[in-house]
Amino acid sequence: MKKLLLILIVMAFACEPAKKIDKKIVPNEIGYQISKEGNKIGLYSNSKSTIKVWENYIRAHNEKDTAAIRNLNALENFKAYAPTGELIEGSDAHIAFLSKWFAENNPKWTTKYMIANEYTDKNDSSYQWVTSGHDMDLTIEGAEIKLNQVHDALIVDGKVQMFYVNERVKSPGE
């Protein structure tokens, strides 16, 4: 009987109601970035709101909607780094480049993944990035070219401040 009473007492304390868990978001370190000085800076998962900005940006490119693209570009200090090594500075230069490129190449992106990430530098400045992967089809002089692209886009205050494009030609059958 004493054993049964002891078991009941242990169960009563072990089965107390669950306590409410603090809903505070704890950042999840997902990797690191290496600073110019060679130091590893933690990369953390970030809000999906930056992904929405980049989704809208890709959609505007697929629709060849230069007004929407201009609206999503940062007003000042916008930069785009093309896979050819070309640097496009300013929204006006970007729209001029795209207008010609859209007409000559008819690009179409298919998104494969998007990852929101953030890091804070040594000056306590926070940077929110979206890293994304896309398949892209181009039609150049009637020939179809299939590419794979990876983009890294810096999103600031809901606008695209800067992005890098890396690409490769897809293998046959890929």
N, C-alpha and C positions, 0 to 999 in steps of 0.2 A: 504494500500500500504506500509506503514511504517513497518507493521508486516511482510509482504512478504520480504521486503528488509532486515530486521533483520534476518529472517530465512535463507535467501541466504548467508548472511555474516557468520553466525554461521556455516552453512554447509560447506562453503569454508574453514574455518579454521579447522573444525572437520575432513574434508576429505583430509587433506594434505597427500602426498605420505608417505608410510611407511618408516621408517628409517631402515638402515641396522643394524642387530643385531650382536653384537660381538660374534664370533663363539668360544670363549674361553670355554673350558670344565669346568663346575662347578661340583666338586665332589658331589655325592649323598650319604649322610650317610644312610646306610642300617641296622645298628645295632651297637653293641659294643663288644669288647673283654675285659675281666677282667684281669688286670695285676697281677703279683705275690703279689703285695702290696694291691690288692683289688680295684684298681682304674679302672673305666670304660674308655676304649680307643675307640674312634669312628672307626667303620669299614665303608669303603666306597666302592662303586662299582669301578671296575677296568677294565682295557683293556682286551678285549677278546683274546689277543695274548697268555695269560697264559692258557686259555681254550684250545687253539690249541695244546699247548705242552702236556696237560693232555689227550686230545683226542688221540694224536699220541701214548702216553704211554699206554693207555688202548688198542688201536688197536694192538700194538706190543705184549701185553700180550695175547690177543685173538689169535694172529697168532703164539704165542710161539716163537717169534723172539728175542732171548736173545741178539743178537748183536745190534738190534735197542734199546732194553731196556738199555743196557750198554751205548750206545751213548747218550741216554736221561738222564741218571743219572749224577749228579754232579760229577766232577772228585775228589773232596776232601770233606770229612766229610759227605758223603751220609748216611742217616739213614732211616729205614723203621720200623714202629711199627705195628706188626701183631695183629690181634684181640685176639690172645692167650696170649698176654702180652710179647711175644718175641720181642727183639730188634735186628734188623739186621743192622750191621754197615759195611759200605764200599760196593762198587759196586761188588767186587769179591765175597763177602759173599752173596750178594743179588742174583747174577746170579747162584751161587751154590745151594742156597735154591730153586730158581725158577725151575731150571733144574730138580731137584728131584720132586718137588711139581707138576709141569706140567705133568710129566710122571705118577705119582700116582693118580692124581685127575682130570685131563682133564678139568680145569676151563674154563668157557665162561661167559663173562660179557655182559650185555645189559644195556646201559646207560639210565637213567631216567631223570637226570638233571645235570647241571653244573652251578656254580655260581662263578664268578671272584670277589675277594674282596681284600682289601688292608688296612693296618693300619700303622701308624707311631708311634714308641715308644717315650718315654721321651727323648731319646738321638737323636731324629730326624732321626732314621733309619727306612726305609720303608720296609715292608714285603708284598709280593704279594702271595696270596693263591688262590687255587681253591677248592671249596667244591663241591663234586659230589655224586650222588646217583646212585646205580646200582643194578640190579638183577643179581645174579650169580648162575650158575648151575655147580655142581660138579658131577663127576661119580667116586664113590669110591667102588672098588670091585664089580662093576656091579650095584650098587645102586645109583639112582639119588637123589641128595640133592639140594634143592632150598634155596638160601640165599638172604638176602637183605644186601647191604653194603653201608656205607657212608665213603667217603674218604676226608681227608683234606690234600692237597698237597702244600708245599711251593715251589714256582718256583723262581729260581734265575738265571738271565742271560740266560733264555731259557732252563734251565735244572731243573730236579727234584732234589731238595736238600734234602727233607725230606717229608715223608707222614705218616699219621695215618690211620688205617683201623678199623672201628667198624662194627660189623655184628650181624645179628640175623637170625635164621631159620624162613623161611616164614611159615605162618599158612596154613593148608590145604585149597585148593581152592583159595588161594591168587595169 
